[in-house]
């Protein structure tokens, strides 16, 4: 684990066309356009130049808590483009937060190789020191969120309390939507998902492959999770990509370990929770408000 300090190497504000801005206002709200800025950044993580984003309110009269948002997908498949970043991260910023996001190493022109839950988890935690360079970021309050693969990254980040850049006092809260909790199970039950995993983890023998899967599956070592971080877990009952029992199975461990959490299983919800977007956004907003403000 490198002790080299993570820093912002460069940043540029995202500028969209008028038609794109209209879609942002329609999809995420006019407040996103009027009161937030989103920047594409390159930052240093363990000596690698990694790509990502920062989004924040334009009002600089006060300090704002910080949120890390972890994307889904594998490699460049699932990478966040500028339009989506402006809406997705701008929405959270409009709720009154600094948002930090990584594309993970090896993606979007960044250096290194996406390891799908290996050392690239450090790219998540190495976003934390970036707040030192931002005057009105409240570095005492951190939340973390992830969707799909990003849920797995969130769980893994919550186990690395020894990491040199882990926030003092730990993450105040976490949110996981359709998150992977058992990589071995999903690779067994879905040939499609296994092929995707093999892109980054390699086509090893069965035993070698499953060892890598288990090292990324939080259900195999739930006792390593931070005990002080309440987790909101959201999953669609009709999710066919990350099966609903990933979240259900994890919930039994959280009960046993007495880790505070809320589990919401949404009827008719697919992997993208398209039918429940407003409901999910409101749950997320209230979770952050409860624990970060």
Backbone torsions as a table, in degrees:
resi	resn	phi	psi	omega
1	UNK	NA	120.3	-175.5
2	UNK	-74.1	141.4	175.9
3	UNK	-94.0	-1.5	-177.7
4	UNK	-61.6	134.7	-175.2
5	UNK	-68.8	136.1	176.2
6	UNK	-83.2	130.9	-178.5
7	UNK	-138.1	157.6	172.8
8	UNK	-78.9	121.8	-179.1
9	UNK	-87.5	-39.4	174.9
10	UNK	-161.5	160.8	178.8
11	UNK	-152.8	151.4	179.9
12	UNK	-147.1	130.5	180.0
13	UNK	-66.1	138.9	177.8
14	UNK	-77.2	126.1	175.6
15	UNK	-118.8	128.0	-178.4
16	UNK	-113.4	165.8	176.8
17	UNK	-74.3	165.3	179.5
18	UNK	-58.5	-41.3	-179.0
19	UNK	-66.5	-38.1	177.4
20	UNK	-66.8	-40.4	178.2
21	UNK	-61.7	-36.7	177.2
22	UNK	-64.1	-38.4	178.3
23	UNK	-69.0	-35.9	176.6
24	UNK	-62.1	-47.4	-179.6
25	UNK	-61.5	-39.5	-179.3
26	UNK	-71.0	-39.3	-174.8
27	UNK	-86.7	-34.6	-174.7
28	UNK	-123.1	-9.8	175.9
29	UNK	111.6	144.9	-179.9
30	UNK	-62.4	-28.3	-179.8
31	UNK	-59.8	-31.6	178.8
32	UNK	-62.9	-44.7	-179.4
33	UNK	-70.5	-41.4	-172.5
34	UNK	-77.7	-31.4	-166.3
35	UNK	-127.0	12.0	178.6
36	UNK	-136.8	158.7	173.9
37	UNK	-127.4	138.1	174.9
38	UNK	-123.2	131.3	-177.9
39	UNK	-121.1	140.7	171.0
40	UNK	-87.4	134.7	-175.1
41	UNK	-129.2	162.4	165.5
42	UNK	-123.4	132.0	-177.9
43	UNK	-137.4	163.4	-177.0
44	UNK	-93.7	126.6	176.9
45	UNK	-135.0	109.4	-178.7
46	UNK	53.6	41.9	177.7
47	UNK	82.2	-4.2	179.9
48	UNK	-99.7	142.4	174.1
49	UNK	-85.4	110.5	-174.8
50	UNK	-114.4	144.9	-179.1
51	UNK	-92.7	153.2	178.2
52	UNK	-173.0	-161.8	-177.0
53	UNK	-142.5	152.9	167.7
54	UNK	-130.2	137.7	176.0
55	UNK	-134.4	144.1	-174.8
56	UNK	-160.1	160.1	177.3
57	UNK	-69.2	148.5	178.4
58	UNK	-75.5	-24.6	178.0
59	UNK	-71.9	114.7	-176.5
60	UNK	-105.0	21.9	-176.4
61	UNK	-82.3	-7.9	-179.4
62	UNK	-148.7	172.6	178.5
63	UNK	-92.4	150.5	-178.5
64	UNK	-126.0	138.6	174.1
65	UNK	-60.2	164.6	-175.0
66	UNK	-113.3	143.4	178.1
67	UNK	-130.9	131.5	170.2
68	UNK	-97.6	130.6	179.2
69	UNK	-117.3	124.9	-176.0
70	UNK	-106.2	121.5	-177.6
71	UNK	-75.0	162.9	175.2
72	UNK	-94.5	-168.6	175.9
73	UNK	86.5	177.3	179.4
74	UNK	-130.5	131.5	-177.7
75	UNK	61.0	-141.3	178.9
76	UNK	-78.2	-11.2	176.3
77	UNK	-76.4	108.8	-175.6
78	UNK	106.8	-4.1	177.0
79	UNK	-60.7	146.7	-177.7
80	UNK	-86.8	121.9	177.4
81	UNK	-85.6	174.0	-173.4
82	UNK	-63.4	-39.0	-179.8
83	UNK	-62.9	-50.3	-179.0
84	UNK	-63.5	-39.9	179.2
85	UNK	-61.2	-42.0	-179.1
86	UNK	-60.9	-39.3	-179.9
87	UNK	-81.6	-51.7	-173.9
88	UNK	-65.3	-51.0	-178.4
89	UNK	-78.0	-33.0	176.6
90	UNK	-62.8	-33.9	177.7
91	UNK	-62.3	-47.4	179.6
92	UNK	-64.2	-40.4	177.7
93	UNK	-61.3	-35.9	-179.8
94	UNK	-68.2	-19.0	175.1
95	UNK	-80.0	-8.5	177.2
96	UNK	104.7	45.5	-178.7
97	UNK	-140.8	155.0	163.8
98	UNK	-86.8	132.2	-178.5
99	UNK	-115.1	130.7	178.1
100	UNK	-121.4	132.7	-178.7
101	UNK	-141.4	146.4	177.4
102	UNK	-118.1	148.0	171.7
103	UNK	-86.9	-4.0	-174.0
104	UNK	71.7	150.0	-177.3
105	UNK	-56.7	144.3	177.3
106	UNK	84.7	-1.2	-176.3
107	UNK	-116.3	153.3	176.4
108	UNK	56.5	32.6	179.4
109	UNK	88.9	3.1	178.7
110	UNK	-78.7	161.9	-178.9
111	UNK	-82.5	161.0	177.7
112	UNK	90.3	-166.0	-177.6
113	UNK	-132.2	130.4	175.1
114	UNK	-62.8	123.2	-177.0
115	UNK	-108.5	4.7	175.1
116	UNK	52.4	55.1	177.6
117	UNK	102.6	11.1	175.0
118	UNK	-92.7	-127.1	180.0
119	UNK	-67.3	-14.2	178.5
120	UNK	-67.1	-14.6	172.1
121	UNK	-60.7	-30.0	177.8
122	UNK	-65.7	-26.4	176.6
123	UNK	-64.5	-30.0	176.3
124	UNK	-68.1	-52.6	-176.4
125	UNK	-70.9	-24.1	177.6
126	UNK	-77.7	1.0	169.4
127	UNK	-74.7	-25.3	-173.3
128	UNK	-60.3	-45.1	-179.8
129	UNK	-64.9	-17.2	-179.6
130	UNK	-62.7	-27.3	179.6
131	UNK	-64.8	-21.4	177.6
132	UNK	-63.1	-22.8	-177.7
133	UNK	-92.4	2.6	-175.1
134	UNK	-119.3	119.4	-169.7
135	UNK	-61.6	-44.3	-172.8
136	UNK	-105.3	27.9	171.3
137	UNK	-90.5	128.5	177.4
138	UNK	-83.6	98.1	-173.5
139	UNK	-76.0	-2.2	179.5
140	UNK	-89.6	-8.8	-176.7
141	UNK	-129.7	113.4	-179.5
142	UNK	-128.0	133.9	168.1
143	UNK	-116.3	163.9	179.3
144	UNK	-142.7	141.6	-174.9
145	UNK	-142.2	149.1	176.3
146	UNK	-154.6	151.3	178.8
147	UNK	-122.6	132.7	176.8
148	UNK	60.2	-118.9	175.5
149	UNK	-56.9	-34.4	177.8
150	UNK	-63.7	-26.2	173.5
151	UNK	-66.4	-42.9	175.3
152	UNK	-59.9	-43.7	179.6
153	UNK	-63.2	-36.3	178.4
154	UNK	-65.6	-48.3	178.3
155	UNK	-58.1	-45.3	-178.6
156	UNK	-64.7	-39.7	177.7
157	UNK	-61.2	-34.9	-179.0
158	UNK	-72.7	-8.9	176.4
159	UNK	-94.2	-13.2	-171.5
160	UNK	-95.9	53.2	-177.1
161	UNK	-68.5	-13.7	178.1
162	UNK	-86.3	-6.6	-175.3
163	UNK	-61.6	138.8	-171.8
164	UNK	-61.4	-25.6	-179.3
165	UNK	-104.6	9.9	179.4
166	UNK	-58.7	137.9	-175.7
167	UNK	-63.6	139.3	178.4
168	UNK	-59.1	127.7	-177.9
169	UNK	84.6	-4.5	177.4
170	UNK	81.9	173.0	174.7
171	UNK	-69.8	133.9	-178.3
172	UNK	-74.4	-24.5	177.7
173	UNK	-165.3	163.9	177.3
174	UNK	-140.8	152.0	176.0
175	UNK	-133.1	130.8	177.4
176	UNK	-129.7	126.2	178.5
177	UNK	-117.4	123.0	179.5
178	UNK	54.2	39.0	-171.7
179	UNK	-82.7	146.1	176.0
180	UNK	-77.4	120.9	176.7
181	UNK	-114.4	-18.0	-178.4
182	UNK	-140.7	91.5	-176.5
183	UNK	-66.2	-37.0	-178.8
184	UNK	-63.9	-42.5	-178.6
185	UNK	-63.0	-47.1	-176.8
186	UNK	-68.7	-30.9	178.0
187	UNK	-71.6	-30.4	176.9
188	UNK	-71.7	-41.7	-171.3
189	UNK	-88.5	-16.4	-178.1
190	UNK	-132.3	103.7	177.0
191	UNK	-56.7	-34.0	178.7
192	UNK	-61.4	-47.4	-179.3
193	UNK	-66.3	-37.6	179.9
194	UNK	-62.8	-41.9	179.2
195	UNK	-60.7	-39.8	178.3
196	UNK	-64.2	-44.3	-179.7
197	UNK	-61.1	-38.5	-176.3
198	UNK	-67.7	-20.6	177.4
199	UNK	-60.3	-40.4	-177.5
200	UNK	-101.0	-31.4	-175.4
201	UNK	-95.4	-12.6	176.5
202	UNK	90.6	152.6	179.0
203	UNK	-89.9	82.7	-179.8
204	UNK	-90.9	-178.9	171.6
205	UNK	-65.8	164.5	-178.1
206	UNK	-52.6	-46.4	-176.9
207	UNK	-65.2	-43.6	-179.6
208	UNK	-64.9	-42.4	-179.6
209	UNK	-62.9	-44.6	-177.7
210	UNK	-69.0	-30.5	175.7
211	UNK	-63.4	-41.4	177.3
212	UNK	-66.1	-41.1	178.6
213	UNK	-59.5	-45.7	-176.6
214	UNK	-68.3	-29.7	179.0
215	UNK	-70.3	-12.7	180.0
216	UNK	-111.7	2.1	-174.4
217	UNK	-102.7	107.7	-173.8
218	UNK	-62.9	-24.0	178.4
219	UNK	-65.8	-16.9	-179.8
220	UNK	-85.0	-19.0	180.0
221	UNK	-148.7	53.0	-177.4
222	UNK	-63.5	-23.2	-179.3
223	UNK	-65.6	-14.6	178.6
224	UNK	-83.8	-10.0	178.5
225	UNK	-63.3	148.7	174.5
226	UNK	-60.3	128.9	-178.6
227	UNK	-80.2	-12.2	-174.6
228	UNK	-103.5	7.7	-176.8
229	UNK	-111.8	106.6	176.0
230	UNK	-69.0	138.5	-173.8
231	UNK	-118.8	127.9	169.5
232	UNK	-94.9	118.4	-179.3
233	UNK	-112.4	122.6	-178.7
234	UNK	-121.6	132.4	-179.1
235	UNK	-148.3	138.0	175.1
236	UNK	-81.0	134.6	-177.9
237	UNK	-65.8	-26.3	-179.5
238	UNK	-100.7	21.0	177.6
239	UNK	-67.7	119.4	-180.0
240	UNK	-104.0	-3.6	179.8
241	UNK	-95.0	-53.0	171.0
242	UNK	-113.0	109.8	-168.5
243	UNK	-66.4	143.4	-175.3
244	UNK	-55.9	-29.4	-176.6
245	UNK	-70.2	-11.5	171.9
246	UNK	-57.2	-48.4	-179.3
247	UNK	-73.9	-36.4	178.5
248	UNK	-64.9	-45.2	-179.7
249	UNK	-62.1	-42.5	179.5
250	UNK	-63.1	-35.8	-176.7
251	UNK	-61.2	-33.2	177.8
252	UNK	-63.6	-40.3	178.1
253	UNK	-66.5	-40.8	-179.6
254	UNK	-64.0	-37.4	175.6
255	UNK	-63.1	-45.7	-178.8
256	UNK	-62.4	-38.8	-176.5
257	UNK	-87.4	-2.9	-179.6
258	UNK	58.8	41.4	173.8
259	UNK	-93.3	127.9	-176.4
260	UNK	-65.7	129.9	178.6
261	UNK	-158.2	162.9	170.6
262	UNK	-129.0	128.1	178.7
263	UNK	-108.7	124.9	178.5
264	UNK	-122.7	114.1	176.6
265	UNK	-104.0	119.0	-171.7
266	UNK	-98.9	119.0	179.6
267	UNK	-64.1	134.4	179.8
268	UNK	76.6	2.7	-177.0
269	UNK	-82.7	129.9	175.3
270	UNK	-92.3	-169.1	-176.9
271	UNK	-62.4	-32.1	-176.6
272	UNK	-94.2	-4.0	177.0
273	UNK	52.2	38.0	-175.2
274	UNK	-60.9	-37.8	-177.7
275	UNK	-73.5	-11.8	-171.7
276	UNK	-121.3	20.2	-170.4
277	UNK	-58.3	-49.4	-178.0
278	UNK	-63.7	-40.4	179.2
279	UNK	-63.4	-44.1	-179.7
280	UNK	-66.3	-43.2	179.3
281	UNK	-60.3	-39.1	-179.7
282	UNK	-68.8	-38.9	176.2
283	UNK	-62.6	-43.4	179.9
284	UNK	-63.5	-46.5	-179.0
285	UNK	-58.8	-44.1	-178.5
286	UNK	-68.9	-33.7	178.5
287	UNK	-64.5	-46.2	177.0
288	UNK	-62.5	-43.2	-179.1
289	UNK	-61.5	-38.7	-178.4
290	UNK	-67.4	-40.5	-170.4
291	UNK	-106.8	-16.5	-176.6
292	UNK	-109.6	-13.1	-176.8
293	UNK	-115.6	NA	NA
